[in-house]
Amino acid sequence: MTITTSFIVYPEGDIQEIPHNLRVNQVVDINGFPLKLPTGSTKMIAFRVFRVSSEEKTGEVNNFHYLELLNTSELREYRNPFPQ
């Protein structure tokens, strides 16, 4: 039996366990949940997954999703130009 665990790694090096896997270039909130795009605002904390790696040990697999903080101009690319 193999146990698979997923983690997000913040830019500062802090690590948090998450209940799901992420993809490279996926935009997520501060808790590692995918954001619904396009966003309605640029006034939020958002990260992009820039690297995914796996560490395998006997009976377990750890997936690490490395995040980079998006600045306002990068978030603007994901903003809905026609808010409802």
MMTF fields as JSON, N, C-alpha, C and O atoms, coordinates in Angstrom:
{
  "mmtfVersion": "1.0.0",
  "mmtfProducer": "UNKNOWN",
  "numBonds": 335,
  "numAtoms": 336,
  "numGroups": 84,
  "numChains": 1,
  "numModels": 1,
  "chainsPerModel": [1],
  "groupsPerChain": [84],
  "chainIdList": ["A"],
  "bondAtomList": [4, 2, 8, 6, 12, 10, 16, 14, 20, 18, 24, 22, 28, 26, 32, 30, 36, 34, 40, 38, 44, 42, 48, 46, 52, 50, 56, 54, 60, 58, 64, 62, 68, 66, 72, 70, 76, 74, 80, 78, 84, 82, 88, 86, 92, 90, 96, 94, 100, 98, 104, 102, 108, 106, 112, 110, 116, 114, 120, 118, 124, 122, 128, 126, 132, 130, 136, 134, 140, 138, 144, 142, 148, 146, 152, 150, 156, 154, 160, 158, 164, 162, 168, 166, 172, 170, 176, 174, 180, 178, 184, 182, 188, 186, 192, 190, 196, 194, 200, 198, 204, 202, 208, 206, 212, 210, 216, 214, 220, 218, 224, 222, 228, 226, 232, 230, 236, 234, 240, 238, 244, 242, 248, 246, 252, 250, 256, 254, 260, 258, 264, 262, 268, 266, 272, 270, 276, 274, 280, 278, 284, 282, 288, 286, 292, 290, 296, 294, 300, 298, 304, 302, 308, 306, 312, 310, 316, 314, 320, 318, 324, 322, 328, 326, 332, 330],
  "bondOrderList": [1, 1, 1, 1, 1, 1, 1, 1, 1, 1, 1, 1, 1, 1, 1, 1, 1, 1, 1, 1, 1, 1, 1, 1, 1, 1, 1, 1, 1, 1, 1, 1, 1, 1, 1, 1, 1, 1, 1, 1, 1, 1, 1, 1, 1, 1, 1, 1, 1, 1, 1, 1, 1, 1, 1, 1, 1, 1, 1, 1, 1, 1, 1, 1, 1, 1, 1, 1, 1, 1, 1, 1, 1, 1, 1, 1, 1, 1, 1, 1, 1, 1, 1],
  "groupList": [{"groupName": "MET", "atomNameList": ["N", "CA", "C", "O"], "elementList": ["N", "C", "C", "O"], "formalChargeList": [0, 0, 0, 0], "bondAtomList": [1, 0, 2, 1, 3, 2], "bondOrderList": [1, 1, 2], "singleLetterCode": "M", "chemCompType": "L-PEPTIDE LINKING"}, {"groupName": "THR", "atomNameList": ["N", "CA", "C", "O"], "elementList": ["N", "C", "C", "O"], "formalChargeList": [0, 0, 0, 0], "bondAtomList": [1, 0, 2, 1, 3, 2], "bondOrderList": [1, 1, 2], "singleLetterCode": "T", "chemCompType": "L-PEPTIDE LINKING"}, {"groupName": "ILE", "atomNameList": ["N", "CA", "C", "O"], "elementList": ["N", "C", "C", "O"], "formalChargeList": [0, 0, 0, 0], "bondAtomList": [1, 0, 2, 1, 3, 2], "bondOrderList": [1, 1, 2], "singleLetterCode": "I", "chemCompType": "L-PEPTIDE LINKING"}, {"groupName": "SER", "atomNameList": ["N", "CA", "C", "O"], "elementList": ["N", "C", "C", "O"], "formalChargeList": [0, 0, 0, 0], "bondAtomList": [1, 0, 2, 1, 3, 2], "bondOrderList": [1, 1, 2], "singleLetterCode": "S", "chemCompType": "L-PEPTIDE LINKING"}, {"groupName": "PHE", "atomNameList": ["N", "CA", "C", "O"], "elementList": ["N", "C", "C", "O"], "formalChargeList": [0, 0, 0, 0], "bondAtomList": [1, 0, 2, 1, 3, 2], "bondOrderList": [1, 1, 2], "singleLetterCode": "F", "chemCompType": "L-PEPTIDE LINKING"}, {"groupName": "VAL", "atomNameList": ["N", "CA", "C", "O"], "elementList": ["N", "C", "C", "O"], "formalChargeList": [0, 0, 0, 0], "bondAtomList": [1, 0, 2, 1, 3, 2], "bondOrderList": [1, 1, 2], "singleLetterCode": "V", "chemCompType": "L-PEPTIDE LINKING"}, {"groupName": "TYR", "atomNameList": ["N", "CA", "C", "O"], "elementList": ["N", "C", "C", "O"], "formalChargeList": [0, 0, 0, 0], "bondAtomList": [1, 0, 2, 1, 3, 2], "bondOrderList": [1, 1, 2], "singleLetterCode": "Y", "chemCompType": "L-PEPTIDE LINKING"}, {"groupName": "PRO", "atomNameList": ["N", "CA", "C", "O"], "elementList": ["N", "C", "C", "O"], "formalChargeList": [0, 0, 0, 0], "bondAtomList": [1, 0, 2, 1, 3, 2], "bondOrderList": [1, 1, 2], "singleLetterCode": "P", "chemCompType": "L-PEPTIDE LINKING"}, {"groupName": "GLU", "atomNameList": ["N", "CA", "C", "O"], "elementList": ["N", "C", "C", "O"], "formalChargeList": [0, 0, 0, 0], "bondAtomList": [1, 0, 2, 1, 3, 2], "bondOrderList": [1, 1, 2], "singleLetterCode": "E", "chemCompType": "L-PEPTIDE LINKING"}, {"groupName": "GLY", "atomNameList": ["N", "CA", "C", "O"], "elementList": ["N", "C", "C", "O"], "formalChargeList": [0, 0, 0, 0], "bondAtomList": [1, 0, 2, 1, 3, 2], "bondOrderList": [1, 1, 2], "singleLetterCode": "G", "chemCompType": "PEPTIDE LINKING"}, {"groupName": "ASP", "atomNameList": ["N", "CA", "C", "O"], "elementList": ["N", "C", "C", "O"], "formalChargeList": [0, 0, 0, 0], "bondAtomList": [1, 0, 2, 1, 3, 2], "bondOrderList": [1, 1, 2], "singleLetterCode": "D", "chemCompType": "L-PEPTIDE LINKING"}, {"groupName": "GLN", "atomNameList": ["N", "CA", "C", "O"], "elementList": ["N", "C", "C", "O"], "formalChargeList": [0, 0, 0, 0], "bondAtomList": [1, 0, 2, 1, 3, 2], "bondOrderList": [1, 1, 2], "singleLetterCode": "Q", "chemCompType": "L-PEPTIDE LINKING"}, {"groupName": "HIS", "atomNameList": ["N", "CA", "C", "O"], "elementList": ["N", "C", "C", "O"], "formalChargeList": [0, 0, 0, 0], "bondAtomList": [1, 0, 2, 1, 3, 2], "bondOrderList": [1, 1, 2], "singleLetterCode": "H", "chemCompType": "L-PEPTIDE LINKING"}, {"groupName": "ASN", "atomNameList": ["N", "CA", "C", "O"], "elementList": ["N", "C", "C", "O"], "formalChargeList": [0, 0, 0, 0], "bondAtomList": [1, 0, 2, 1, 3, 2], "bondOrderList": [1, 1, 2], "singleLetterCode": "N", "chemCompType": "L-PEPTIDE LINKING"}, {"groupName": "LEU", "atomNameList": ["N", "CA", "C", "O"], "elementList": ["N", "C", "C", "O"], "formalChargeList": [0, 0, 0, 0], "bondAtomList": [1, 0, 2, 1, 3, 2], "bondOrderList": [1, 1, 2], "singleLetterCode": "L", "chemCompType": "L-PEPTIDE LINKING"}, {"groupName": "ARG", "atomNameList": ["N", "CA", "C", "O"], "elementList": ["N", "C", "C", "O"], "formalChargeList": [0, 0, 0, 0], "bondAtomList": [1, 0, 2, 1, 3, 2], "bondOrderList": [1, 1, 2], "singleLetterCode": "R", "chemCompType": "L-PEPTIDE LINKING"}, {"groupName": "LYS", "atomNameList": ["N", "CA", "C", "O"], "elementList": ["N", "C", "C", "O"], "formalChargeList": [0, 0, 0, 0], "bondAtomList": [1, 0, 2, 1, 3, 2], "bondOrderList": [1, 1, 2], "singleLetterCode": "K", "chemCompType": "L-PEPTIDE LINKING"}, {"groupName": "ALA", "atomNameList": ["N", "CA", "C", "O"], "elementList": ["N", "C", "C", "O"], "formalChargeList": [0, 0, 0, 0], "bondAtomList": [1, 0, 2, 1, 3, 2], "bondOrderList": [1, 1, 2], "singleLetterCode": "A", "chemCompType": "L-PEPTIDE LINKING"}],
  "groupTypeList": [0, 1, 2, 1, 1, 3, 4, 2, 5, 6, 7, 8, 9, 10, 2, 11, 8, 2, 7, 12, 13, 14, 15, 5, 13, 11, 5, 5, 10, 2, 13, 9, 4, 7, 14, 16, 14, 7, 1, 9, 3, 1, 16, 0, 2, 17, 4, 15, 5, 4, 15, 5, 3, 3, 8, 8, 16, 1, 9, 8, 5, 13, 13, 4, 12, 6, 14, 8, 14, 14, 13, 1, 3, 8, 14, 15, 8, 6, 15, 13, 7, 4, 7, 11],
  "groupIdList": [1, 2, 3, 4, 5, 6, 7, 8, 9, 10, 11, 12, 13, 14, 15, 16, 17, 18, 19, 20, 21, 22, 23, 24, 25, 26, 27, 28, 29, 30, 31, 32, 33, 34, 35, 36, 37, 38, 39, 40, 41, 42, 43, 44, 45, 46, 47, 48, 49, 50, 51, 52, 53, 54, 55, 56, 57, 58, 59, 60, 61, 62, 63, 64, 65, 66, 67, 68, 69, 70, 71, 72, 73, 74, 75, 76, 77, 78, 79, 80, 81, 82, 83, 84],
  "secStructList": [7, 7, 3, 3, 3, 3, 3, 3, 3, 7, 6, 6, 1, 7, 3, 3, 3, 3, 1, 1, 7, 7, 7, 6, 6, 7, 3, 3, 7, 6, 6, 1, 7, 5, 7, 7, 1, 1, 5, 1, 7, 1, 7, 1, 7, 7, 3, 3, 3, 3, 3, 3, 3, 3, 3, 3, 3, 6, 6, 3, 3, 3, 3, 3, 3, 3, 3, 3, 3, 7, 7, 2, 2, 2, 2, 2, 6, 6, 5, 7, 1, 1, 7, 7],
  "xCoordList": [0.84, 0.0, 0.887, 1.852, 0.553, 1.323, 0.458, -0.68, 1.0, 0.304, 0.875, 2.087, 0.002, 0.42, -0.034, -1.205, 0.9, 0.612, 1.086, 2.145, 0.295, 0.65, 0.929, 0.285, 1.901, 2.288, 2.459, 2.789, 2.229, 2.628, 3.822, 3.893, 4.759, 5.951, 5.912, 6.03, 5.745, 5.667, 7.047, 8.06, 7.096, 8.385, 9.368, 10.58, 8.854, 9.725, 10.251, 11.137, 9.708, 10.15, 9.191, 9.397, 8.14, 7.141, 6.418, 6.213, 6.036, 5.368, 4.025, 3.914, 2.998, 1.654, 1.081, 1.192, 0.474, -0.162, -1.474, -2.214, -1.758, -3.02, -3.669, -2.98, -4.993, -5.691, -5.743, -6.466, -5.001, -5.108, -3.78, -2.908, -3.636, -2.465, -2.753, -3.908, -1.688, -1.793, -0.953, -0.121, -1.186, -0.434, 0.496, 0.249, 1.547, 2.44, 1.645, 0.822, 1.877, 1.219, -0.205, -0.9, -0.651, -1.98, -1.91, -0.935, -2.941, -3.009, -3.865, -4.985, -3.306, -3.974, -4.041, -3.306, -4.954, -5.037, -4.001, -3.191, -4.035, -3.027, -3.069, -2.087, -4.197, -4.334, -4.09, -4.224, -3.733, -3.42, -4.606, -4.495, -5.746, -6.915, -6.923, -6.68, -7.194, -7.186, -8.182, -9.305, -7.753, -8.635, -9.443, -8.947, -10.674, -11.513, -11.114, -11.186, -10.698, -10.255, -11.318, -12.005, -11.493, -10.75, -11.195, -12.331, -10.281, -10.59, -11.352, -11.281, -12.067, -12.826, -12.013, -12.419, -10.863, -10.088, -8.609, -8.241, -7.773, -6.342, -5.937, -4.754, -6.902, -6.621, -6.784, -7.708, -5.877, -5.899, -4.482, -3.613, -4.272, -2.988, -3.131, -3.97, -2.307, -2.382, -0.973, -0.026, -0.865, 0.406, 0.256, -0.841, 1.38, 1.413, 2.347, 3.416, 1.937, 2.773, 3.84, 3.513, 5.116, 6.161, 6.99, 7.764, 6.83, 7.584, 6.859, 6.284, 6.886, 6.301, 7.362, 7.96, 7.585, 8.532, 7.945, 7.044, 8.459, 7.997, 9.175, 10.289, 8.899, 9.89, 9.289, 8.248, 9.933, 9.398, 10.215, 11.444, 9.502, 10.101, 9.309, 8.275, 9.763, 9.055, 7.656, 7.503, 6.641, 5.261, 4.657, 3.5, 5.404, 4.823, 5.42, 6.575, 4.603, 5.021, 4.61, 3.444, 5.565, 5.282, 5.428, 6.491, 4.357, 4.374, 4.508, 3.721, 5.508, 5.754, 5.437, 5.935, 4.603, 4.195, 4.779, 4.343, 5.755, 6.457, 5.713, 5.338, 5.505, 4.706, 5.563, 6.584, 5.128, 5.705, 4.563, 3.475, 4.828, 3.818, 3.6, 4.559, 2.34, 2.017, 1.869, 1.223, 2.467, 2.285, 1.041, 0.396, 0.715, -0.518, -0.562, -1.604, 0.548, 0.532, 0.337, -0.311, 0.889, 0.68, -0.758, -1.338, -1.333, -2.733, -3.682, -4.744, -3.297, -4.136, -4.38, -5.427, -3.422, -3.575, -4.723, -5.304, -5.05, -6.101, -7.433, -8.412, -7.475, -8.68, -9.721, -9.398, -10.969, -12.086, -12.272, -12.559, -12.12, -12.285, -13.748, -14.03, -14.673, -16.101, -16.759, -17.53, -16.467, -17.078, -18.59, -19.134, -19.259, -20.723, -21.282, -22.5],
  "yCoordList": [-1.177, 0.0, 1.242, 1.326, 2.199, 3.432, 4.613, 4.748, 5.459, 6.671, 7.839, 8.055, 8.592, 9.761, 11.018, 11.152, 11.935, 13.186, 14.337, 14.258, 15.413, 16.591, 17.771, 17.941, 18.58, 19.756, 20.938, 20.764, 22.149, 23.352, 23.936, 23.886, 24.49, 25.1, 26.578, 26.936, 27.43, 28.872, 29.432, 28.786, 30.631, 31.221, 31.357, 31.295, 31.543, 31.697, 30.358, 30.321, 29.246, 27.924, 27.189, 26.008, 27.862, 27.192, 26.13, 26.293, 25.045, 23.927, 23.672, 23.679, 23.445, 23.159, 21.975, 21.911, 21.045, 19.894, 20.33, 21.129, 19.801, 20.087, 18.759, 17.748, 18.758, 17.494, 17.088, 16.154, 17.762, 17.503, 17.827, 18.465, 17.383, 17.719, 18.956, 19.283, 19.637, 20.823, 20.606, 19.7, 21.454, 21.394, 22.609, 23.639, 22.479, 23.605, 24.697, 24.401, 25.941, 27.151, 27.331, 28.246, 26.488, 26.665, 27.813, 27.929, 28.664, 29.797, 29.381, 28.895, 29.586, 29.134, 30.258, 31.242, 30.09, 31.06, 30.713, 29.803, 31.44, 31.281, 29.904, 29.486, 29.201, 27.869, 26.741, 25.568, 27.089, 26.074, 25.582, 24.59, 26.26, 25.865, 26.641, 27.848, 25.983, 26.654, 27.808, 27.697, 28.916, 30.067, 29.886, 29.365, 30.317, 30.301, 31.512, 32.653, 31.249, 32.322, 32.605, 31.672, 33.823, 35.007, 35.502, 35.283, 36.169, 36.7, 38.01, 38.663, 38.387, 39.627, 40.828, 41.969, 40.585, 41.673, 41.307, 40.136, 42.332, 42.096, 42.269, 42.173, 42.522, 42.752, 41.459, 41.311, 40.533, 39.245, 38.696, 39.127, 37.751, 37.064, 35.799, 34.943, 35.695, 34.541, 34.069, 34.854, 32.776, 32.148, 31.337, 30.909, 31.135, 30.262, 29.09, 29.279, 27.899, 26.713, 26.74, 26.709, 26.797, 26.852, 25.574, 25.392, 24.69, 23.438, 22.389, 22.703, 21.166, 20.045, 18.951, 18.581, 18.441, 17.337, 16.277, 16.556, 15.074, 13.953, 13.346, 13.263, 12.93, 12.248, 10.904, 10.854, 9.831, 8.496, 7.81, 7.765, 7.278, 6.472, 5.179, 5.058, 4.24, 2.975, 3.212, 3.658, 2.914, 3.028, 4.408, 4.587, 5.403, 6.743, 7.537, 7.349, 8.425, 9.35, 10.743, 10.979, 11.665, 13.054, 13.919, 13.945, 14.629, 15.539, 16.962, 17.4, 17.682, 19.058, 19.991, 19.805, 20.996, 21.981, 23.327, 23.905, 23.818, 25.046, 26.249, 26.261, 27.266, 28.427, 29.669, 29.827, 30.555, 31.891, 32.887, 32.678, 33.973, 35.002, 35.804, 36.209, 36.032, 36.856, 38.305, 38.588, 39.223, 40.64, 41.172, 40.447, 42.428, 43.002, 42.959, 42.646, 43.267, 43.269, 41.856, 41.681, 40.852, 39.469, 39.031, 38.314, 39.461, 39.126, 39.802, 39.266, 40.974, 41.71, 40.894, 41.03, 40.049, 39.188, 38.196, 37.742, 37.86, 36.882, 37.533, 36.834, 38.861, 39.572, 39.588, 39.692, 39.482, 39.546, 41.002, 41.848, 41.325, 42.711, 43.158, 44.35, 42.221, 42.535, 42.003, 41.046, 42.61, 42.104, 42.243, 43.17, 41.299, 41.295, 42.157, 42.268],
  "zCoordList": [0.0, 0.0, 0.0, 0.76, -0.853, -0.959, -0.548, -0.999, 0.303, 0.736, -0.059, -0.069, -0.725, -1.495, -0.769, -0.412, -0.555, 0.135, -0.739, -1.362, -0.784, -1.578, -0.66, 0.375, -1.059, -0.288, -1.235, -2.408, -0.711, -1.433, -0.691, 0.537, -1.457, -0.895, -1.269, -2.441, -0.259, -0.478, -0.826, -0.56, -1.421, -1.797, -0.629, -0.835, 0.6, 1.769, 2.269, 3.124, 1.737, 2.146, 3.063, 3.346, 3.539, 4.375, 3.554, 2.351, 4.217, 3.547, 4.21, 5.436, 3.38, 3.881, 3.108, 1.884, 3.825, 3.177, 2.541, 3.113, 1.353, 0.664, 0.268, 0.138, 0.076, -0.199, -1.67, -2.016, -2.539, -3.973, -4.659, -4.069, -5.906, -6.709, -7.545, -7.819, -7.946, -8.79, -10.044, -10.104, -11.043, -12.295, -12.388, -11.76, -13.163, -13.43, -14.131, -14.997, -13.772, -14.281, -13.773, -14.215, -12.862, -12.28, -11.276, -10.533, -11.251, -10.329, -9.14, -9.298, -7.933, -6.713, -5.691, -5.776, -4.704, -3.612, -2.543, -2.722, -1.446, -0.397, 0.273, 0.887, 0.159, 0.747, -0.25, 0.096, -1.487, -2.485, -3.289, -4.01, -3.179, -3.971, -5.282, -5.278, -6.398, -7.701, -7.751, -7.259, -8.352, -8.535, -9.807, -10.806, -9.758, -10.951, -11.797, -11.341, -13.016, -13.905, -14.94, -15.356, -15.376, -14.974, -13.599, -13.18, -12.91, -11.588, -11.731, -12.772, -10.708, -10.744, -10.297, -10.522, -9.663, -9.086, -9.083, -9.181, -8.968, -8.807, -7.349, -7.02, -6.477, -5.058, -4.273, -3.472, -4.516, -3.824, -3.793, -4.551, -2.914, -2.864, -3.705, -3.425, -4.727, -5.624, -5.96, -6.01, -6.185, -6.508, -7.786, -8.144, -8.468, -9.639, -9.318, -8.738, -9.697, -9.507, -10.603, -11.789, -10.207, -11.225, -11.303, -12.243, -10.319, -10.354, -9.523, -8.481, -9.977, -9.238, -9.162, -10.173, -7.959, -7.81, -6.889, -6.097, -7.0, -6.175, -5.433, -5.95, -4.221, -3.394, -3.002, -2.347, -3.396, -3.121, -2.042, -2.095, -1.064, -0.007, 0.053, -0.604, 0.806, 0.935, 1.495, 2.632, 0.694, 1.143, 1.069, 1.451, 0.586, 0.484, -0.669, -1.053, -1.203, -2.252, -1.804, -1.489, -1.774, -1.416, -2.659, -3.28, -3.025, -4.167, -3.647, -2.807, -4.149, -3.737, -4.901, -6.011, -4.637, -5.635, -5.204, -4.209, -5.948, -5.596, -6.17, -7.343, -5.32, -5.694, -5.847, -5.177, -6.75, -6.852, -6.723, -7.259, -6.006, -5.777, -7.053, -7.71, -7.398, -8.567, -8.127, -7.119, -8.881, -8.564, -9.282, -10.039, -9.039, -9.578, -11.099, -11.675, -11.756, -13.225, -13.776, -14.808, -13.102, -13.549, -13.304, -14.119, -12.184, -11.892, -12.873, -13.19, -13.348, -14.295, -15.564, -16.197, -15.934, -17.115, -16.945, -17.931, -15.698, -15.415, -15.041, -14.776, -15.017, -14.588, -15.697, -16.88, -15.287, -16.231, -16.662, -15.814, -17.948, -18.391, -18.374, -18.495, -18.225, -18.224, -16.953, -17.021, -15.78, -14.544, -14.578, -15.178, -13.92, -13.929, -12.836, -12.699]
}
